[in-house]
Amino acid sequence: MPKSEKRENQPPVLVQQPTQEKIHQLGRNAAPKQRRKATGASLRD
């Protein structure tokens, strides 16, 4: 049973990687206001 739980937790992690790459691409191509949203506190620093 615990193995099935781990399997369920793995797919979302794999999905998060491509989404982060997309956010990085959006930050580069998007306007400065959208870049602030993509990078968040990073730009504040």
Wavefront OBJ file of the C-alpha trace (Angstrom):
o trace
v 0.000 0.000 0.000
v 2.706 2.571 0.861
v 4.349 1.845 -2.497
v 1.185 2.893 -4.331
v 1.208 6.176 -2.382
v 4.782 6.875 -3.462
v 3.822 6.174 -7.081
v 0.996 8.684 -6.809
v 3.358 11.301 -5.398
v 5.954 10.879 -8.155
v 3.934 11.900 -11.257
v 3.049 15.401 -9.920
v 6.752 16.027 -9.241
v 7.566 15.111 -12.843
v 4.818 17.464 -14.008
v 6.262 20.311 -11.935
v 9.600 20.228 -13.768
v 8.232 21.122 -17.238
v 5.927 23.742 -15.713
v 8.935 25.454 -14.108
v 10.713 25.475 -17.477
v 7.621 27.030 -19.054
v 7.518 29.682 -16.320
v 11.173 30.520 -17.008
v 10.464 30.857 -20.739
v 7.415 33.024 -20.017
v 9.531 35.222 -17.727
v 12.053 35.825 -20.511
v 9.500 36.505 -23.245
v 6.815 38.197 -21.144
v 6.635 41.876 -20.221
v 8.478 43.152 -17.103
v 5.263 43.049 -15.043
v 4.754 39.359 -15.878
v 8.437 38.660 -15.240
v 7.936 39.924 -11.680
v 5.168 37.359 -11.231
v 7.283 34.546 -12.692
v 10.419 35.259 -10.653
v 8.582 36.633 -7.608
v 10.855 37.540 -4.692
v 13.959 36.931 -6.841
v 13.480 40.273 -8.620
v 12.641 41.983 -5.332
v 16.100 41.066 -4.049
l 1 2 3 4 5 6 7 8 9 10 11 12 13 14 15 16 17 18 19 20 21 22 23 24 25 26 27 28 29 30 31 32 33 34 35 36 37 38 39 40 41 42 43 44 45
